[in-house]
Amino acid sequence: MKRENYIITVKSIYIRDAEMFCPESMTEQEILNLDDIDIFQSCEFERYWKNAEVSAYLCQMACAEEELKRELQKIAEYFKIPACFLEAIPVKKIWKMIYFIIMERRKMKKALLKKIPVVEAGIKDKQYMELCRQNYLMKVQKATVAHKRTLILNLYDAENIIKEQYQPFCRIFFSNRDFITYFIKENRWSIKTLDILEAEKGKFISQIAIRTYKEKRSIQQFFHCTDDAVDSIQLIQIEQQKRKAEKSLKRKKRRIKDIESLFCSVKPVTGRFEKWLEYEVLKESQYIFYQYSRRKMIDCTCSHCKSKYQLERSIPRHNKEYVCPICKRKSIFKAKGKSGYFSDYSEAVKIEKASDRIILRHFEVRKSYAAHGTGEYTLSYHEDYRAVFQEKFHFYYPVYSCLAHKNVWKEKYIDPYFHYRYHLDYTIKAYQTITQMPGMVYPYNLKNVFKGTPFEYCSLDYFVKNNRFVELPVVYYLKTYLKFPLLEQFVKQNMFYIALECLYQLPNEWEETKETNTRHFLGINSRYCSILSKYNMGIREWGVLQKMEKLKIHLSEQEIFAYCKIFESNRDFLELN
């Protein structure tokens, strides 16, 4: 097989699969303009070719295999890792590494830019600055750096020129796609635009003079500007803003694409999930509507089972609790004349697994009842936050993107020094919601979701199974489990109240413990431990039991339970003995 045909084939592979594997895909023309080295670094080794079903003929070619092995070795040397490690890396990551190398080659090389000779100002520049009374002077250079056209703008301080100090204090380098500024004395690089760039004195750079027409013309030619009326300094600022806007746009597109790929495995909610929201999350949102009359029997309608029946006039009372005689569910009476439009609100959390990470989806659920007490309602819900765990938690919220023309997910910065007293109720609620993820947990398939993750033995499924209608901060639960693995034992021994208290205020000494036995950790005998579990007591009651064992107080089970209740109102009660 000829080398030319081999290169063309590799180019076509890259063009076809660029959209799939690259964060920012190159155009076909850009790929065709790459030299042979870049082309070989943008291709995959033989395993990917087999997966992509390119051609078995290419894989059999000795020259192709040797070329690919050499390029694989180059990638390994670039990232300073053994070449054998690359064989275990997924295909998608290999493509990202290759793309990173290509992007690095496009960047402006700072070491090469520093080597470009500096142009000093002269006597004519001194005479000119004395006459024009501008703050700064700009002199233009042209150079070729790494086969790229480069425009160099040297900035001089007028006061230094008058003192016959002709060295520039900073240099601005322009390539076709990028720009960067170098401060010589400070040995500092900056990407600020000219209008907000600060000089060594701490003042903004303003009133810049360009002495010769030739230099102004060089600036216009580099930026392909044919309008002579455009001011050169203004043109530089426009081009800087344009390049910054292009880079910002690319970053946003890449960020959107990365987040979309992160959530590509998230499926839309099912009918089973909607029923769970309606009948379990909003279980307490059930009403019996009645129309008051002077007759002996009053017509009633249940909002849950839609049944219509009659009750004696003395039974229904507005906002009174009652059990529906048909569906046997706890309900609240609502008089049609007194109840207008109202709604009930709750929160729910659905946990899903996506490859090597856990995704927590937070839903706001609302049941809205129509006015006039007809018993009809509408169920509405929306997903407002997501939390992703991969080594640590990352939080996301939906925003409208003008680039994608749709709602996309954006990562939320969580302030570690958030103080409640400085915020309104709304910001406090939003902060607590996204950092805690409170709500009822969708109880199905939790074991499979946590399998093979750091939360495999967290016992959240057991907690939810025994407390189906309890809203708990799911993120706090998972974070606490990582710090305090004994939380699993508390849950499995039905000490749910202690487990919940650990989520909000875990003692510092508990985090450092290596004890695996609950009874030894609590420091009480097995009888007290079973009482603690049976009555689902908390940390305060555990302190009472610990003190009772120390003082050797022997009481019955009911007396111990009463003793704990007394202790809540009188902390020194045990000291009286």
C-alpha positions, 0 to 999 in steps of 0.5 A, a space after each residue: 500500500 502506498 504511503 500517500 493512499 495510507 495518509 488519505 485513508 487516515 485523513 478520511 477516518 479522522 474527518 468522519 469521527 472527529 464529531 464523535 471524539 473531539 471536544 472541538 472538531 476541526 473542519 475538513 479543510 483544517 485536517 487536510 492542511 495538517 502535515 504528516 506528523 499531525 495526521 499520524 498523531 490524529 489517528 488511532 492504533 489498530 484496535 480502534 481501526 477494528 472497532 471502527 470497521 475501517 479496513 482489515 487490510 490496513 491492520 495487516 500492513 506492516 508499515 501501518 502497524 510500525 507507524 502507529 506504534 511510533 506515534 503511540 510512543 510519541 503520545 506516551 512521551 508527551 504525557 510522560 506515561 509508559 506506552 503500555 498504559 495507553 492500551 488500557 485507556 478508552 478510545 475516547 480518552 485517546 482522542 482527547 489526548 491527541 486533540 490536546 497535542 494538536 491544540 498545544 501546537 497551535 498555542 503561542 510558544 512563550 519561550 520562542 517569543 522571548 527570543 525575538 530581538 527587542 527593538 529599541 526607541 531612538 532620538 527621533 522617537 524622543 523628539 516625537 514624544 516631546 512634541 505629541 505629549 502622549 503617554 506611550 509610544 508603540 513600535 511595530 515588528 513582524 516575525 515568523 514564529 513556528 511557521 506562523 505570522 506574528 505581529 509584535 507591538 512594543 510599548 514604551 513609556 514616554 517619560 522613560 524615552 525622554 530620559 533616554 531609556 529606550 527599552 520597551 516595558 511590555 510587548 504584545 504578540 499577535 498570531 492569527 488566532 491568539 494574542 498575549 502580552 509580556 512585561 519584560 522587567 516583571 517577567 510576567 505574561 498577561 492576556 488582558 486587552 489593551 484598554 484594561 492593561 495596566 502599566 508598571 506604575 499601576 495606571 491603565 495604558 492610555 494615549 498611545 502614539 504611533 510615529 510612522 505611517 508605515 507602522 500603522 499600515 503594517 497593523 492594518 495589513 496584518 488584520 486585513 483592514 482596508 479602511 484607512 479611516 480606522 484608528 490603529 489603536 482602536 483596531 488593535 482593541 477590536 481584534 483583541 476583543 474579537 479573539 477573546 470572544 472567539 476563545 470564550 465561545 469555544 470554551 462555552 461550547 466545549 463546556 456544554 458538550 462535556 456536560 451533555 456527554 456527562 448526562 447523555 445516559 440520563 433517561 426521561 422519567 417513567 410512568 412508574 416514577 410519576 405515579 410514585 410522585 403522585 401517590 407516595 411523595 404527595 401522599 398527605 395531599 388528599 382531601 374530601 371536598 363537601 358542600 355545606 347544607 342544612 340537610 341531614 346528609 352532605 355530599 362529599 367527593 374524595 380527591 384520591 379515589 374520586 368517589 362520591 358519597 354522603 356523610 352526616 352533617 355533623 362529621 365534615 368540618 373545614 380542615 378537619 382530618 378524616 379517613 375516607 370510607 372508600 379508599 381508607 386513606 387519611 384525608 382533610 375536609 375542605 368546604 367548597 365555599 371556603 377553599 379557593 385555588 391551593 397547592 401542595 409542594 414536596 421534594 423528591 430525589 432519584 439516584 441513577 448510575 452513569 458508568 463510573 459516577 453517581 447522578 442525583 436528580 432533585 425534583 420539585 413536585 406540586 399538586 394544584 387543586 382547582 377552585 370551587 372544590 371540585 376535587 380535580 388537581 394537576 400534578 406538575 414537577 420539574 428537575 431543578 438540580 443535579 449532583 454528580 459524584 466522581 471522587 467528589 460532588 459537583 452540582 449543576 443547575 439548568 439555564 437557557 443557552 443562547 448558543 444551543 437555543 435550549 436549556 442546558 446544565 451548568 456547573 454551580 460554584 458552591 461557596 465554602 464560606 457561605 454564611 446564613 446571616 448575610 443572605 435572604 431566605 430565598 438564597 438560604 433555601 437555594 443553597 441548602 437545596 443544592 448542597 443537601 438534596 433534601 427529599 424522598 428517595 426513589 426506592 427502586 433499584 438502589 442496590 444496583 445503582 450503588 453496586 461497584 461504587 464507594 457507596 455500595 454498603 452505605 445502606 441507603 436502600 435499607 433506610 429508605 425501605 423502612 422510612 419511605 415517607 421521610 425526607 432526608 438530605 441525600 448528599 449529606 448522607 453520602 458525604 457522612 458515610 464516606 467520613 464515618 462508615 459506621 453509619 451503615 451499622 447504625 442504619 442496619 440496627 434501626 438506629 435511624 434517629 442517631 443516623 439522621 443526627 449524624 448527617 447534620 452534626 457529626 462529632 469530630 471524634 467520631 470521624 477519627 474512630 476505627 471501631 467497627 462494632 456499634 455496641 463497643 463504639 457507643 460504650 453501653 451494654 447489649 440491653 441498652 443498645 437494644 432499647 436504643 434501637 427499639 425506641 429509635 432514640 437519639 444522641 441525647 438519649 444515648 448520653 443518658 443510657 451511658 450515664 445510667 450504666 456508669 452510675 449502675 442504675 437498674 430500671 425496667 424498659 419502660 422506666 428507662 424510656 421515661 427516664 430519658 424523657 425526664 432528662 430532656 427537661 432536666 439535664 442534672 436529674 441523673 446527678 441526683 441519683 
